[in-house]
Amino acid sequence: MRSSASELFEIPKFFLFSEGGTFSGSAEEKDLNYKIVPHKVKDGESTLECSTWNGRLCIDKSDPVVKTYPLDQEGYDRMLSDLEEEYRSRDTVKTHYQIVRERAEYLAETCLGLDDYERKEEQGQLAPIDPRGQR
């Protein structure tokens, strides 16, 4: 039994949101971030809000696109479908790790020469660059 309601995302099932829980995540390969927040009201219609935005910044430092759905299973299913469609409509982009790695390889080839870089790395004179860009 799957714990996620989506084929593309690890998003909890509707129960979490019906109980007031929030959830956020990202798909770095598509430059897509999302946050799902339920808004329960005693008198009136409770809603489920799904915000999406681009980039590496948090939602507070971005300009998210916000869509609102009814807080019920049907609204949740529609929100999930819209989020999956947004994912599918985007082009795949390089992840931050891929960009850093390519930059490190470029610098190794142009500044040190790849053979020189590998020799120094093997001799322990130069530590490899990790995904965070640190030595």
C-alpha positions in Angstrom: 0.0 0.0 0.0 1.4 3.4 -1.0 1.8 6.1 1.6 1.6 8.8 -1.1 -1.5 9.8 -3.0 0.6 10.9 -6.0 2.6 9.0 -8.6 5.0 12.0 -8.9 5.3 13.4 -5.4 5.5 12.1 -1.9 2.4 13.9 -0.7 0.4 12.6 2.2 -3.1 11.4 1.7 -6.1 13.7 2.3 -6.4 12.7 6.0 -3.4 14.8 7.0 -5.0 18.0 5.5 -8.5 17.2 6.8 -6.9 17.2 10.3 -5.2 20.6 9.7 -1.8 19.4 8.7 0.3 21.3 6.2 2.9 19.9 3.7 5.6 21.4 1.5 8.1 19.9 -0.9 10.0 20.4 -4.2 10.9 18.8 -7.4 14.3 20.3 -8.1 14.6 18.7 -11.5 11.6 20.8 -12.6 12.4 23.9 -10.5 9.1 23.5 -8.8 8.3 24.1 -5.1 4.9 23.6 -3.5 3.2 24.1 -0.2 -0.3 22.8 0.7 -2.2 24.4 3.6 -5.7 23.7 4.8 -7.9 26.6 6.1 -10.7 25.4 8.3 -13.5 27.8 9.2 -16.4 27.1 11.5 -19.0 29.0 9.5 -18.4 28.8 5.8 -16.4 26.7 3.4 -13.1 25.3 4.5 -10.4 25.4 1.8 -7.2 23.8 0.7 -4.6 26.2 -0.6 -1.8 25.1 -2.9 1.1 27.5 -3.6 3.7 26.8 -6.2 6.9 28.8 -7.0 10.2 28.6 -8.8 13.8 28.9 -7.6 15.8 28.1 -4.5 14.3 30.7 -2.3 11.6 30.0 0.4 8.0 30.9 -0.2 8.3 34.1 1.8 11.0 35.4 -0.5 9.2 34.3 -3.7 6.1 35.3 -5.6 4.0 32.1 -5.5 1.0 31.2 -7.6 -1.8 30.3 -5.2 -4.8 28.1 -6.1 -7.7 27.3 -3.7 -9.8 24.2 -3.6 -12.6 22.9 -1.4 -11.3 21.1 1.7 -12.8 17.7 0.8 -11.6 14.6 -1.1 -12.8 15.9 -4.4 -11.0 19.2 -4.0 -7.8 17.4 -2.8 -7.9 15.1 -5.9 -8.3 18.2 -8.2 -5.4 19.9 -6.4 -3.2 16.9 -6.8 -4.1 16.6 -10.5 -3.3 20.3 -11.1 0.0 19.9 -9.3 1.0 16.9 -11.3 0.0 18.7 -14.5 2.2 21.6 -13.5 5.1 19.2 -13.0 4.6 17.5 -16.4 4.3 20.8 -18.2 7.7 22.0 -17.1 11.0 21.3 -18.8 13.7 19.4 -16.8 16.4 21.7 -15.6 19.9 21.0 -14.1 19.9 20.5 -10.4 22.0 22.6 -8.1 24.3 19.6 -7.6 24.8 19.2 -11.4 25.6 22.9 -11.8 28.2 22.8 -9.0 29.8 19.6 -10.3 30.0 20.9 -13.8 31.6 24.2 -12.5 34.1 22.2 -10.5 35.0 20.0 -13.5 35.4 23.1 -15.7 37.7 24.8 -13.1 39.7 21.6 -12.7 40.2 21.4 -16.5 40.9 25.0 -17.2 42.8 26.1 -14.1 44.8 23.0 -13.2 44.4 20.8 -16.2 42.4 17.6 -15.5 45.4 15.3 -15.3 47.1 17.6 -12.8 43.9 17.8 -10.8 43.4 14.1 -10.6 47.1 13.5 -9.7 46.8 16.1 -6.8 43.5 14.6 -5.7 45.1 11.1 -5.6 48.1 12.3 -3.6 45.7 13.9 -1.1 46.9 17.4 -2.0 43.4 18.4 -3.1 40.2 17.2 -1.6 37.3 16.5 -3.9 34.4 19.0 -4.1 31.2 17.7 -2.4 27.7 18.7 -3.6 27.7 21.7 -1.3 30.7 23.1 -3.0 33.0 22.6 0.0 36.3 20.9 0.1 
